[in-house]
Amino acid sequence: MNNLREFRIKKLMTQKELAEKSGVSQVTISFIENSLSTPMDLTKQKLARALKCTPQQLFPEESRKKKVREIV
């Protein structure tokens, strides 16, 4: 699960507007919001920058998994 849709809506942005601002395609944003695709780190950074937040705020589950993998 991710918080992309929630952050985008809070910023009163459409997927198209976020796509234009971030440089990530609208189709990719839709896939990520619907959990049909897992974004690469660069994509997470672009989306976070456009929404003025951190990648960890947008994708908290993946951040936790990454920390667990680093510990193991």
C-alpha positions as CSV (number, residue, x, y, z in Angstrom):
1,M,0.0,0.0,0.0
2,N,1.1,3.6,-0.6
3,N,-0.1,7.1,0.2
4,L,0.3,8.6,-3.3
5,R,-3.4,9.1,-4.0
6,E,-3.9,10.7,-0.5
7,F,-1.0,13.1,-0.9
8,R,-2.1,14.0,-4.5
9,I,-5.7,14.7,-3.4
10,K,-4.5,16.8,-0.4
11,K,-2.6,18.9,-2.9
12,L,-5.7,19.2,-5.0
13,M,-3.9,17.7,-8.0
14,T,-5.2,15.5,-10.7
15,Q,-3.0,12.6,-12.0
16,K,-2.4,14.6,-15.1
17,E,-1.2,17.6,-13.1
18,L,1.1,15.4,-11.0
19,A,2.4,13.8,-14.2
20,E,3.3,17.1,-15.7
21,K,4.9,18.4,-12.5
22,S,6.9,15.2,-11.7
23,G,7.8,14.0,-15.2
24,V,6.2,10.6,-14.4
25,S,3.5,9.5,-16.8
26,Q,-0.1,9.6,-15.8
27,V,-0.4,5.9,-16.6
28,T,2.4,5.1,-14.2
29,I,0.9,7.2,-11.5
30,S,-2.4,5.4,-12.0
31,F,-0.7,2.0,-11.8
32,I,1.1,3.0,-8.6
33,E,-2.0,4.3,-7.0
34,N,-3.8,1.1,-7.7
35,S,-1.0,-1.1,-6.6
36,L,-0.4,-2.5,-10.0
37,S,3.2,-1.3,-10.2
38,T,6.0,-0.8,-7.7
39,P,7.9,2.3,-8.5
40,M,11.7,2.5,-8.8
41,D,13.6,4.8,-6.4
42,L,14.0,7.6,-8.9
43,T,10.2,7.6,-9.6
44,K,9.5,7.8,-5.9
45,Q,11.9,10.7,-5.6
46,K,10.3,12.6,-8.5
47,L,6.8,12.1,-7.1
48,A,7.8,13.1,-3.6
49,R,9.5,16.2,-4.9
50,A,6.4,17.2,-6.9
51,L,4.2,16.7,-3.8
52,K,6.7,18.3,-1.4
53,C,7.1,15.3,0.8
54,T,9.6,12.5,1.3
55,P,9.5,9.1,-0.6
56,Q,9.1,7.5,2.8
57,Q,5.9,9.4,3.4
58,L,4.5,8.2,0.1
59,F,5.7,4.6,0.4
60,P,5.9,3.8,4.1
61,E,5.5,0.0,3.7
62,E,8.4,-0.2,1.3
63,S,10.6,1.9,3.5
64,R,9.9,-0.5,6.4
65,K,10.7,-3.6,4.2
66,K,13.9,-2.0,3.0
67,K,15.0,-1.4,6.6
68,V,14.3,-5.0,7.6
69,R,16.3,-6.3,4.6
70,E,19.2,-4.0,5.6
71,I,19.2,-5.5,9.1
72,V,19.1,-9.1,8.0
